[in-house]
C-alpha cells in the first residue's frame, strides 16, 4: 500500500525537575475529549520536530521547554492512504515557565508510577506502555 498523505505530529514527554510527567486533557471541543495526552500538535511544513514542539507548547500551554531527544516514534494508519506519524519527544520544563491552560484544557503533573492510571488517547497508549516498562511500572 502506498501512503500518499502523512501527517507528522509531535507529543511532548515533558518532565519537571522532580521527575514528574506532564499530562494534558483534551478539551471538550476536540475529538477524543476528556482523554489524556502528551501535549503537542502538528509539524508545519519546513519545521523540525523540536521547533514544532516548542511552538505548540508555547501556543497551548504558554510554556517553554528544553528539548532533549526523540524517545519513540509510532506510525498509525488512519485511512487507506493516510498515516499519522507520532514523534514522542523528551523535554524538560523550564521552572520560569510553568504551564497555563490557554485552551481551557486540564493538565497535571503525574508520577511515573501512576501513568497507567490515566485514560490516555488511543494513539498514545502504546507509548504509555513503553514508558511504564522503561521505568519498571
N, C-alpha and C positions, 0 to 999 in steps of 0.2 A: 504494500500500500504506500502510495506517495502522499506525504503530508505537504499540503500547499500553504497552509496558514499556521504559523507558530506564534503563540503569544508567550512572551517571556515575562515572568513575574518574580519579584524579589520578596523574600519574607525575612524579616529581621529577627534573629535569635539574639536578643538583647539582654545582657547581664548587667546587674549593678555591681558595685564594689563588694557587696556582701555575698555575691553569687546567686542572687535571686533572678528569676527569668521573667521578662515582661510578656504578659498575655493581654490581648485586646479582644473585646467582644464586638461582634458585627452589629452595626446599628440597625434599628427596626426597618429603615427604608432600603436596606440592601438584601440581596439574596442570601439565604442561609442566616437570616437574622437570629441573634442570640447565641450562635456558635462562637467559640473562642478560636482565635487565630494568632499567628505571628504577624505583627503589623508590617505593612509594606504595600506594594502595588506594582503596576505595570512598568516595564522598562520602556522608555520612549526611544524612538529612532536616534541613533548616534550616542546614546548614553551607555556608560558602563554599568554593570550591576551595582557596584559600590556607589556610584553617583546617584543612581535611581533610588537606592535605599536611603541615602542622605536626604534627597528631595522629598520622598514620600513621608519620611518621619517628620520632617520639618512641616509639611503640609497638614498631616493628620494629627500629630501629637506635639507640634511645636518644640521638638527636641532635637538635640544634636548628639551624635554618637561618634565613636572612633571605630571605623570599620576594620575588622581583622581579616577574616578569610571565609571562603565558602565551605560550609560543613557538609552539605548534602545537596544533591540535585535529583529531581524527580520529574519524569515526563508522564503526563496524563492525557490520554486520548479523549477529547470531549465531543468529537464528531468524526465522521469518516475521514475527512481531510483537514482536521483541525486538532492541534495539540497545544497543551499548556505545559510550559517548562518552568518549574519552580526552582529557584535558587535560594536555599536556606543559608543566610549569611550571618556569621557570628559578629557581634559588635558589643562595645562597652558603652554604657550610658555615661554621659558627662554629668558629674554631680551639679554643675552650674546650670544644667538644662533639664529639669525634671519634666516628665510628660504632662501634657494638658489635653483634655478631651475636646479637641477643636471641632469634631464632627458629632459630638454628643455621645460617643461610644464609651462604654465602661472599659476600664483596664485595671490590672492588678499585677503585683509582683508575686511570683509563685516560687516556692522551694522546689528544687529539682526532684525531690522525693514525692511531690504532690502533682506532678504534671499529668499523670494518667487520670486524675480525678476530675478534670475539666472535660466538658463536651466540646471536642475540637472539630473544626471544619473538616469535612471528609478528606479533602486534599492534603491536610496537614497530619492526619493520623499516622501514616506510615513513618513520617519523620519523628513524631512523638514517641513511637515505639523504638525507633533507632536511638533517640536521645536518652530515653529511660534505660535502655540496655547499656548504653555507653556509661551512664552514671550508676549502674548497678541497682536500678529500681525495678 
